[in-house]
Amino acid sequence: MSTLERARAVLAEVWGYSDFRSAQRRTIVAVMAQRDVLALLPTGGGKSLCFQVPALSLEGTTVVVSPLISLMQDQVAALRKRDVAAAYLSSTQSPSLQAAVWEYLLSGRIRILYIAPERMPQLLQRASRLAVPLLAIDEAHCISEWGHDFRPHYRSLGQYRRQLGEPPTIAVTATATGRTQDDIVRVLRLKRPVVVRHSFDRPNLHFVAEKFTNENARLRKTVSVIQESEGSTIIYVPTRNRTDGVTAVLRWWNIPAFPYHAGLPARERRMLLQKFMNGGIRVMVATNAFGMGIDKPDVRRVIHLGVPTRPEAYYQEAGRAGRDGKPARCMLFWMHRDFRLATLMATGEGVSEQARGNDELMKVRKEALNVMRRYVQTRACRRRVLLEFFAEKIEDCAGCDRCVRAGQAKPAPFGLR
């Protein structure tokens, strides 16, 4: 049986699918051939299968570096439902639970272990003889986006990889510019990696940006959009305080919204996430702490009240809409003052001293913010602005407000105004 046939057998037995998508197949063939891989697949493109399937086809414990506890919990829970011996280690677990995970790990009874980059030194210390046939870096763009500021362990992953014995490594992400891709390869010390790249374009998403002169008008528009539409909504705001303020306004208009940010207790965040996934919460008002890796298929619109600091961040967050492939709206309601806050967050008070001292990094972040400025102010195609940032060119726009007005794209379907 060939390695691809073996992987297909695992896919059918564990997940019930008959075959891989094209990009998944190319990725898995390279991983099974023990090549280092950088896989750039769109949101909803099945990135996790690219390391989970090989993990079950190889002997030993695959280590998955993941950025968020909620993401680890979701993926481990989904694997356990399929009778896969998966586990994660985090500071939120009780000492007795952590001890049990270590015991199972060291006895070889865990096939897939999820871990944050900050816990890699502990893994290396306690499990130095662990046989690791594959190292996976999930949401690998965090190496560039977070590693320079508040999570420096991301910049040490190449060193940790060497201490693990340099196992074949796969880095996966949905958004990465050429510069970010180079940074991932350099930090992880990947050797002649196979790069699998799928189009970033998602034709089912309709992009809108609208300028406002005051906050009251922006909030009234937000209320109107939600009241006139069906399905789930995520509203992204730049700060924790804004989550509470916007939630209060929506509730005053009888819209049962809930706030979500990293300052909430872990148990409350888990409860809110579970309710949102199960349909018990229709509108979530959140900071960027919410959403990475969340596989809720029926989000019909993502609204940004403010300007993200980077096109990568915006496309990641907007891309949480329409994961079922059905039409969805990505709406950005902005004011000129939003750019002052975005500038502070990208290059000012919201940045570590080490990052501020990196002239090249500051230049990159200023350029990224300028792309966001061009995105909201353009009189041409918004989709083209975003995709060109990722070095992808398109012939025709599948849907944005500018192209609809110019008669160059179809209007959004009824019910998604």
N, C-alpha and C positions, 0 to 999 in steps of 0.2 A: 504494500500500500504506500503510495507516494505521500509526501508531507502534506500536500494540498488535500488529498483524499482523506487523510487522517483528520485534518482540520475540519473538513466538511462533515465528517462523521460526528465529531464533537458538536458542531453547530446544530446538526439535526437532532442528536440525542438530548442535548441540554436545553437548547433554545427552540427547537422545532422548526427551524428554517431549512429550506432545501439547498440554498446556495448563498454566496456572498455577493454584495454589490461589487462593481468593477474596482473601485478604489480600495475597498476592504480586501479584495482578493490580492491585489498587487502588494498591499501592505503586509498581509499575513504570509504570503510567499516569501517576502524578504526577511521577515522576522523568523520564520521557520528555517531559513537558510543561515541563521545566526548573523545577519547583517544588522548594523545600526540603522535605524529608520527615523526619519522625520515625516510625520503624516499630517497634512493640512486638509482636514475634512470639514465641511460646513456643519453648523448646528443641526442635529437630527440625522447626521450622516453615519451614525453607528460607530463612533470612535472607540468606545469602550470594548467592543467585540474584537478590535484589532490587537488588544493585548490579553483579553480574557480567554479567547479561544486558544491562542498559543500556550497560555499558562496551563491549560488543562491537557495540552498535548505534550508537554515537557515534564521531565522528572525534576522534583524539587519545589521550592517555594518562590513564586514570582512576587517581587516587591513592587508595589505601586505607590509612587509619591503623589499625594493629592493635597490640594490647597485648603480645603474646608472640611470640617468635621461633618457637616450636614451632607456633603457630597459623598464622603466615605460611608456614612451610615446608609444612605440611599442605595449605593452600589452593593455594599455588603448584604443588606437586607434582600435585595433582588437576587443576588447569587445564592443566598441560603434557601430562598424559596425554590430554587432549582437544584437543591441538594449539593451545592458546591461548598467545599470546606474553605470558606473565606472569613476573614476577621480584620479588625482594625485596632490600632492602639492610639489612644488620645488621653489628654489630661482630664477629660470629663468622666472617664470611667473610674469606678471604685477601685481601690487597691486590690481587692480580691479578684475582680474581673480582669484587671491588668495581669495579675499573677497567673490566672488561668490561661490567658492568651499566650503569655510567655511559655508556659508549660507545653501547650499544644504546639507552639511554633518550634521549640527546641526538640520536640519528639517527632517532628516531621509530619504532623497531622493537619497542617494548614497549607493549602495549595496557593492561595492568593492573600497576601498581607498588604493592607492599606496603611500608610503612615505619612505624617506630615514631615516636611524637610527638617524641622527643628528636632525631631526625635531620631533622626538618622544616626547621630553619634551614639545614642543609647543602644540602638540596634547593632551597630558595629562592635560595641563593647561587650554586649551580652550574647551575641549570636555570631561570633567571629568565624565559626566553622559552618555556618548555614550555607547550604548549596542553593545558590540563586541563579537559575538558568536564564532569567530575563528580568531586567529592570525597566519599569514603565514610568514615564513622567506625564501624568494627566494634566490638562490645562497648562501646557508647557510655556505659554506666553507669560505666565507669572514670573518666570525667570527674569524677564526684562522689566515687566510692569511693577513687580513688587520687590524684586531682589535688591534694587538699589536703595530702597527706603526702609520699610518697617519689617522686612523678612530677609535679612542678609544670608540666612542659611541656604536660600535658593542659589546664591552665587557660589556655594561650596559643593554643589551636587557632583561636579566632576571629580573632586577630591574624594567624596564619599564613594563614588562609583569605583574609583581605583582601589579603595580599601576593600570593596566587596569582591575584588578580583576581576574588575572590568568585564562584567557580563554584557552580552548583547543588550542594547538599550533602544527603546522606542519612545519618542517624544511625540505627543499628539496635542493638537489645538485646532480651534475653529477659525482663529484669526491671528495672522502674523505677517507683518511686512517683511520685505527682504532683509532689512536691518535686524529685525527681531529674530528671523530665522538664523541669520549668521551668529547672533548672540547665543541662541540656544545651542547651536552646534559647538561653538567655542567653549561655553561654560561646561557643557556635559562632556567635552572632549570626544565627540563622536568621530569615528574613523570611517572616512569615505561613505557617509550615510546615503542610503537610498531615500530620495525625497519623493513622496507621493503627494501630489497636489490636485485637489478637485476644485472646480469653480466655486468661488465664494458667493456667486449670485444666487438669490432665492426668489424666483419669479412670483411666488405667491404673496410676497410682502409688498405692500404699497406704502411709499414713504411720503411724509408730509412735514413741512416746517412752517410755522406761522409766528410772526412777530407780534408782540404786545407792548403797549406803552405803560400799562399798570397791572399790578398783581390781581386786582379785583376782576378785571376783564379776563385775565388768563385762567383764573379759577372758575369763573362762570362758563367759559368755553369747555373746560375739563368736565364740569358737571353736565353740561349739555351733551357732550359726546357719550358719556356713560349712560345717561338717561335714555338716549335714542338708540342704543345698541344693545345687543345680547352678548352673552359669553363672558369670559373672565378678562380682567384688566390688571396690568401691573403699571403703577405710576412710580417713576423714579425721580427722586429729589436729591440734591447734593449733600444735605446735612441731616443729622439726627433730629434736630429741633423741627425741621421742616416736615418730617414724617408726621409728627403729632399735630402740627398746625393744619396741614392739608387734610389729614384724617378728620379733624374736628369740623372743618368746613364741609366736607362731603357728608358727614353724619347729620349736620344741620339741614342739608338738603335731602335727608332720608335715604342716603346711600350708605349701606352697611360696610364701610371700609375699615381696614385694620392697619396699624403701623408695624414696620419691621426694620430693625437696625441692630448692629453688633452690640449695642449697649444693653439690650434686653437679656434677662437670664436665659441660659441655654435651654432649660426646660420649656420656657415660654416660646422661644424661637422654634423649637421642635414641634410644639403644639400648633403654632400658627402655620408652619410649613405643611404639616399633615392635613390641617383643615383646608388649606388652599388646594392641595393636591387632590383631595377628595371632593372638592366642589362646595365645601361648607363656607368658604370665603370667596366672594366674587371679585372684590377689589382689594389689592394689596398696595399700600403706599410704602415705599422702601428706599433705602440707600443701596449703594452697589454691593452691600453685604448679602443681598438676596438674589438668588437666581442661578448662580454658576452651576451648570451640570444638571439643573432641575428639568426633568423630562415630563412636563405637563403639556399634553398635545394640543389642548383646546383654548390656549390664550389667544383671544381675538384682537387685542390691541395692547401695545406698550406705549405709554405716554411719558415723555420726559419733560419735567417742569424745571428747566435749566439746561445748561450746556455741559456735556461731559468733556473731560480734558483731552481725550484722545479718540480718534475714529475707531480704533480697535475696541475700546471700552463701549462706545456707542453701538457698534455693530454686534458685539457680544450681547448687550442688554436688549437691544431692539430685536435680535434674533430669537429671543424667547417667545416671540409671537409666532403663531402658525406652524408649530412643529408637526402638526398632523398633515401638512401639505395643503390645507385649505386657505382661502384668502384671509389675510390679517393686515392690520394697520400699524405702522410705526410712526408716531406723531411726536414732534418736538416743538413745544411752545416756549418761545424764548423772548428775552428782553436784553437790551444792551448791557445792563448791569450784571447779567449772568457771566459775562466774560471777565469781569474784575475778579469774581470769586473763583472762576475756573483758572485764571492766571495764578492766583495765590495758591491754589491746590496743586497746580502742576509744577510751579517753579519758585514758589515763595514759602509762606509759613507752613504749608502742608507737606514740605519736603525736608528730608533729613539734611544735616550739614554736609555729610559726605556726598550726597547727591548734588547739592547746590555747588559744591566745589568741582564737580565734573562738568567741564565746559561743553564737551561733546554731547553729554546726556541732556543738559539744559537746552542746547541747540535743537536736539531732536524733539524735545517736549514743546518747545515754542513752535516748531514747524507743524507738529501734530495739532496744536491748538489753532493755528492758522488754517489748517484744512477744515476744522470744525466751523470756523468763521465763514470759510468759503461755502461750505455745505448749506448753512442756513441762509446765506445771502445770495446764492447763485440765482440767476434768471434762466439757467439752462437745466440740464438733467441732474437731479440730486443723486440718483443711483450711480451715475457715471462718476461723480465726485468721490463717492465712497469706494467704488471698486478700483478706480485708478490709484487710490492710495495703497491698495494691495497689489498694484502692478497688473491689474486685469482690465482688459478693454472689452466693451460690449458694443454690439451693433445697434440693438434696439432696446429701449427701456420697457421693462415689463410692467412698470407702474410707479409714477411719482406725481405729485401735484403739479409740478412745472410742465411735465410732458403731457399730462391730461389737458391742461389749459391750452397748450400749443397744438393739440390734436394729434400728438405723436404716441399716445399710449391710451389704453382703455381705462375708463373711470373705474374706481373701486366698486365692487359688487354691492348691491342693495343690502342695507343693514349694517354696513361698515362705514357709514358717513363719519 
